[in-house]
């Protein structure tokens, strides 16, 4: 059986008639998160249910795909879908790359779900890593002169992009201050995770922004954190990264070079100020369209879509019942 942890946080500030709200159930394997953090689920207009008995009776079920797939529960998921009522809505939730969780790229698996909620632009509910406030702050970010050359924060062992080999070769030709577990040569007195990283990045002209996997649309915070702190991302990752760049010439794309040595030679001679000019210009129209798409928080977008789906299924169910009685 699944080892499931639930979030029973109320999704509405009012306590009146909460039981009249449609219900939503969060389905994931707690072992996947190793107690580092626990997902929460709060969807406006829906009541989160948390009992085992609620799984098959809930109106909607949000399934964290990576946690289920990584613990070899795919077959059980197929069996569960057969038991679920046809009117129940399933939502596939994942911010992880399809290269790491291949089921995300398999149509047979994704057909289990009514709604896709992932990093992919084709998702019904799109959840990119794009910071929604970037459009209001990018011009105000202070860029310090005379900074150190390049830093890196690589710790995860996930290496489908072969970033470790690339970084190793790069460091033979370029001085890189590495604060992550991999190739560490700099240490932090107090490491508070992202908070500390965002304080370190402004001290450097360039930051290695190497994704752990390479797939279209998989552009993570690794790309945006340097941009939001005045550093220049040296990017290795999504082949369509230009679609996600807020401005012209705002990053260095490793894919444009023959290899690490060629990239290192470029960084050594390049003027980092050339990659900061975009802050004085308007954002790219394509990027503004992306910001417009995510200006509504994803819980609200999901809520709207669920209400529409529930209405559609209720109408279909009602028509089918009338047809059954007529026959």
Secondary structure as a PSIPRED ss2 file (coil, helix, strand):
# PSIPRED VFORMAT (PSIPRED V4.0)

   1 X C   1.000  0.000  0.000
   2 X C   1.000  0.000  0.000
   3 X C   1.000  0.000  0.000
   4 X E   0.000  0.000  1.000
   5 X C   1.000  0.000  0.000
   6 X C   1.000  0.000  0.000
   7 X C   1.000  0.000  0.000
   8 X C   1.000  0.000  0.000
   9 X C   1.000  0.000  0.000
  10 X C   1.000  0.000  0.000
  11 X C   1.000  0.000  0.000
  12 X C   1.000  0.000  0.000
  13 X C   1.000  0.000  0.000
  14 X C   1.000  0.000  0.000
  15 X C   1.000  0.000  0.000
  16 X C   1.000  0.000  0.000
  17 X C   1.000  0.000  0.000
  18 X H   0.000  1.000  0.000
  19 X H   0.000  1.000  0.000
  20 X H   0.000  1.000  0.000
  21 X C   1.000  0.000  0.000
  22 X E   0.000  0.000  1.000
  23 X E   0.000  0.000  1.000
  24 X E   0.000  0.000  1.000
  25 X E   0.000  0.000  1.000
  26 X E   0.000  0.000  1.000
  27 X E   0.000  0.000  1.000
  28 X C   1.000  0.000  0.000
  29 X E   0.000  0.000  1.000
  30 X H   0.000  1.000  0.000
  31 X H   0.000  1.000  0.000
  32 X H   0.000  1.000  0.000
  33 X H   0.000  1.000  0.000
  34 X C   1.000  0.000  0.000
  35 X C   1.000  0.000  0.000
  36 X C   1.000  0.000  0.000
  37 X C   1.000  0.000  0.000
  38 X C   1.000  0.000  0.000
  39 X C   1.000  0.000  0.000
  40 X C   1.000  0.000  0.000
  41 X C   1.000  0.000  0.000
  42 X C   1.000  0.000  0.000
  43 X C   1.000  0.000  0.000
  44 X C   1.000  0.000  0.000
  45 X C   1.000  0.000  0.000
  46 X E   0.000  0.000  1.000
  47 X E   0.000  0.000  1.000
  48 X E   0.000  0.000  1.000
  49 X E   0.000  0.000  1.000
  50 X C   1.000  0.000  0.000
  51 X C   1.000  0.000  0.000
  52 X H   0.000  1.000  0.000
  53 X H   0.000  1.000  0.000
  54 X H   0.000  1.000  0.000
  55 X C   1.000  0.000  0.000
  56 X C   1.000  0.000  0.000
  57 X C   1.000  0.000  0.000
  58 X C   1.000  0.000  0.000
  59 X C   1.000  0.000  0.000
  60 X E   0.000  0.000  1.000
  61 X E   0.000  0.000  1.000
  62 X E   0.000  0.000  1.000
  63 X E   0.000  0.000  1.000
  64 X E   0.000  0.000  1.000
  65 X H   0.000  1.000  0.000
  66 X H   0.000  1.000  0.000
  67 X H   0.000  1.000  0.000
  68 X H   0.000  1.000  0.000
  69 X H   0.000  1.000  0.000
  70 X C   1.000  0.000  0.000
  71 X C   1.000  0.000  0.000
  72 X C   1.000  0.000  0.000
  73 X C   1.000  0.000  0.000
  74 X H   0.000  1.000  0.000
  75 X H   0.000  1.000  0.000
  76 X H   0.000  1.000  0.000
  77 X H   0.000  1.000  0.000
  78 X H   0.000  1.000  0.000
  79 X H   0.000  1.000  0.000
  80 X H   0.000  1.000  0.000
  81 X H   0.000  1.000  0.000
  82 X H   0.000  1.000  0.000
  83 X H   0.000  1.000  0.000
  84 X C   1.000  0.000  0.000
  85 X C   1.000  0.000  0.000
  86 X C   1.000  0.000  0.000
  87 X C   1.000  0.000  0.000
  88 X C   1.000  0.000  0.000
  89 X E   0.000  0.000  1.000
  90 X E   0.000  0.000  1.000
  91 X E   0.000  0.000  1.000
  92 X E   0.000  0.000  1.000
  93 X E   0.000  0.000  1.000
  94 X E   0.000  0.000  1.000
  95 X C   1.000  0.000  0.000
  96 X C   1.000  0.000  0.000
  97 X C   1.000  0.000  0.000
  98 X C   1.000  0.000  0.000
  99 X C   1.000  0.000  0.000
 100 X C   1.000  0.000  0.000
 101 X C   1.000  0.000  0.000
 102 X H   0.000  1.000  0.000
 103 X H   0.000  1.000  0.000
 104 X H   0.000  1.000  0.000
 105 X H   0.000  1.000  0.000
 106 X C   1.000  0.000  0.000
 107 X H   0.000  1.000  0.000
 108 X H   0.000  1.000  0.000
 109 X H   0.000  1.000  0.000
 110 X H   0.000  1.000  0.000
 111 X C   1.000  0.000  0.000
 112 X C   1.000  0.000  0.000
 113 X C   1.000  0.000  0.000
 114 X C   1.000  0.000  0.000
 115 X E   0.000  0.000  1.000
 116 X E   0.000  0.000  1.000
 117 X E   0.000  0.000  1.000
 118 X E   0.000  0.000  1.000
 119 X C   1.000  0.000  0.000
 120 X C   1.000  0.000  0.000
 121 X C   1.000  0.000  0.000
 122 X C   1.000  0.000  0.000
 123 X C   1.000  0.000  0.000
 124 X C   1.000  0.000  0.000
 125 X C   1.000  0.000  0.000
 126 X C   1.000  0.000  0.000
 127 X C   1.000  0.000  0.000
 128 X C   1.000  0.000  0.000
 129 X C   1.000  0.000  0.000
 130 X C   1.000  0.000  0.000
 131 X C   1.000  0.000  0.000
 132 X C   1.000  0.000  0.000
 133 X C   1.000  0.000  0.000
 134 X H   0.000  1.000  0.000
 135 X H   0.000  1.000  0.000
 136 X H   0.000  1.000  0.000
 137 X H   0.000  1.000  0.000
 138 X C   1.000  0.000  0.000
 139 X C   1.000  0.000  0.000
 140 X C   1.000  0.000  0.000
 141 X C   1.000  0.000  0.000
 142 X C   1.000  0.000  0.000
 143 X C   1.000  0.000  0.000
 144 X C   1.000  0.000  0.000
 145 X C   1.000  0.000  0.000
 146 X C   1.000  0.000  0.000
 147 X C   1.000  0.000  0.000
 148 X E   0.000  0.000  1.000
 149 X E   0.000  0.000  1.000
 150 X E   0.000  0.000  1.000
 151 X E   0.000  0.000  1.000
 152 X E   0.000  0.000  1.000
 153 X C   1.000  0.000  0.000
 154 X C   1.000  0.000  0.000
 155 X C   1.000  0.000  0.000
 156 X C   1.000  0.000  0.000
 157 X C   1.000  0.000  0.000
 158 X C   1.000  0.000  0.000
 159 X C   1.000  0.000  0.000
 160 X C   1.000  0.000  0.000
 161 X C   1.000  0.000  0.000
 162 X C   1.000  0.000  0.000
 163 X H   0.000  1.000  0.000
 164 X H   0.000  1.000  0.000
 165 X H   0.000  1.000  0.000
 166 X H   0.000  1.000  0.000
 167 X H   0.000  1.000  0.000
 168 X H   0.000  1.000  0.000
 169 X H   0.000  1.000  0.000
 170 X H   0.000  1.000  0.000
 171 X H   0.000  1.000  0.000
 172 X H   0.000  1.000  0.000
 173 X H   0.000  1.000  0.000
 174 X C   1.000  0.000  0.000
 175 X C   1.000  0.000  0.000
 176 X C   1.000  0.000  0.000
 177 X E   0.000  0.000  1.000
 178 X E   0.000  0.000  1.000
 179 X C   1.000  0.000  0.000
 180 X C   1.000  0.000  0.000
 181 X C   1.000  0.000  0.000
 182 X C   1.000  0.000  0.000
 183 X C   1.000  0.000  0.000
 184 X C   1.000  0.000  0.000
 185 X C   1.000  0.000  0.000
 186 X C   1.000  0.000  0.000
 187 X C   1.000  0.000  0.000
 188 X C   1.000  0.000  0.000
 189 X C   1.000  0.000  0.000
 190 X C   1.000  0.000  0.000
 191 X C   1.000  0.000  0.000
 192 X C   1.000  0.000  0.000
 193 X C   1.000  0.000  0.000
 194 X H   0.000  1.000  0.000
 195 X H   0.000  1.000  0.000
 196 X H   0.000  1.000  0.000
 197 X H   0.000  1.000  0.000
 198 X H   0.000  1.000  0.000
 199 X H   0.000  1.000  0.000
 200 X H   0.000  1.000  0.000
 201 X H   0.000  1.000  0.000
 202 X H   0.000  1.000  0.000
 203 X H   0.000  1.000  0.000
 204 X E   0.000  0.000  1.000
 205 X E   0.000  0.000  1.000
 206 X E   0.000  0.000  1.000
 207 X E   0.000  0.000  1.000
 208 X E   0.000  0.000  1.000
 209 X E   0.000  0.000  1.000
 210 X E   0.000  0.000  1.000
 211 X C   1.000  0.000  0.000
 212 X C   1.000  0.000  0.000
 213 X C   1.000  0.000  0.000
 214 X C   1.000  0.000  0.000
 215 X C   1.000  0.000  0.000
 216 X C   1.000  0.000  0.000
 217 X C   1.000  0.000  0.000
 218 X C   1.000  0.000  0.000
 219 X C   1.000  0.000  0.000
 220 X C   1.000  0.000  0.000
 221 X H   0.000  1.000  0.000
 222 X H   0.000  1.000  0.000
 223 X H   0.000  1.000  0.000
 224 X H   0.000  1.000  0.000
 225 X H   0.000  1.000  0.000
 226 X H   0.000  1.000  0.000
 227 X H   0.000  1.000  0.000
 228 X C   1.000  0.000  0.000
 229 X C   1.000  0.000  0.000
 230 X C   1.000  0.000  0.000
 231 X C   1.000  0.000  0.000
 232 X E   0.000  0.000  1.000
 233 X E   0.000  0.000  1.000
 234 X E   0.000  0.000  1.000
 235 X E   0.000  0.000  1.000
 236 X E   0.000  0.000  1.000
 237 X C   1.000  0.000  0.000
 238 X C   1.000  0.000  0.000
 239 X C   1.000  0.000  0.000
 240 X C   1.000  0.000  0.000
 241 X H   0.000  1.000  0.000
 242 X H   0.000  1.000  0.000
 243 X H   0.000  1.000  0.000
 244 X H   0.000  1.000  0.000
 245 X C   1.000  0.000  0.000
 246 X C   1.000  0.000  0.000
 247 X C   1.000  0.000  0.000
 248 X C   1.000  0.000  0.000
 249 X C   1.000  0.000  0.000
 250 X C   1.000  0.000  0.000
 251 X E   0.000  0.000  1.000
 252 X E   0.000  0.000  1.000
 253 X E   0.000  0.000  1.000
 254 X H   0.000  1.000  0.000
 255 X H   0.000  1.000  0.000
 256 X H   0.000  1.000  0.000
 257 X C   1.000  0.000  0.000
 258 X C   1.000  0.000  0.000
 259 X C   1.000  0.000  0.000
 260 X H   0.000  1.000  0.000
 261 X H   0.000  1.000  0.000
 262 X H   0.000  1.000  0.000
 263 X H   0.000  1.000  0.000
 264 X H   0.000  1.000  0.000
 265 X H   0.000  1.000  0.000
 266 X H   0.000  1.000  0.000
 267 X H   0.000  1.000  0.000
 268 X H   0.000  1.000  0.000
 269 X H   0.000  1.000  0.000
 270 X C   1.000  0.000  0.000
 271 X C   1.000  0.000  0.000
 272 X H   0.000  1.000  0.000
 273 X H   0.000  1.000  0.000
 274 X H   0.000  1.000  0.000
 275 X H   0.000  1.000  0.000
 276 X C   1.000  0.000  0.000
 277 X H   0.000  1.000  0.000
 278 X H   0.000  1.000  0.000
 279 X H   0.000  1.000  0.000
 280 X H   0.000  1.000  0.000
 281 X C   1.000  0.000  0.000
 282 X C   1.000  0.000  0.000
 283 X C   1.000  0.000  0.000
 284 X C   1.000  0.000  0.000
 285 X H   0.000  1.000  0.000
 286 X H   0.000  1.000  0.000
 287 X H   0.000  1.000  0.000
 288 X H   0.000  1.000  0.000
 289 X H   0.000  1.000  0.000
 290 X H   0.000  1.000  0.000
 291 X H   0.000  1.000  0.000
 292 X H   0.000  1.000  0.000
 293 X H   0.000  1.000  0.000
 294 X C   1.000  0.000  0.000
 295 X C   1.000  0.000  0.000
 296 X C   1.000  0.000  0.000
 297 X C   1.000  0.000  0.000
 298 X H   0.000  1.000  0.000
 299 X H   0.000  1.000  0.000
 300 X H   0.000  1.000  0.000
 301 X H   0.000  1.000  0.000
 302 X H   0.000  1.000  0.000
 303 X H   0.000  1.000  0.000
 304 X H   0.000  1.000  0.000
 305 X H   0.000  1.000  0.000
 306 X H   0.000  1.000  0.000
 307 X H   0.000  1.000  0.000
 308 X H   0.000  1.000  0.000
 309 X H   0.000  1.000  0.000
 310 X H   0.000  1.000  0.000
 311 X H   0.000  1.000  0.000
 312 X H   0.000  1.000  0.000
 313 X H   0.000  1.000  0.000
 314 X H   0.000  1.000  0.000
 315 X H   0.000  1.000  0.000
 316 X H   0.000  1.000  0.000
 317 X H   0.000  1.000  0.000
 318 X H   0.000  1.000  0.000
 319 X H   0.000  1.000  0.000
 320 X H   0.000  1.000  0.000
 321 X H   0.000  1.000  0.000
 322 X H   0.000  1.000  0.000
 323 X H   0.000  1.000  0.000
 324 X H   0.000  1.000  0.000
 325 X H   0.000  1.000  0.000
 326 X H   0.000  1.000  0.000
 327 X C   1.000  0.000  0.000
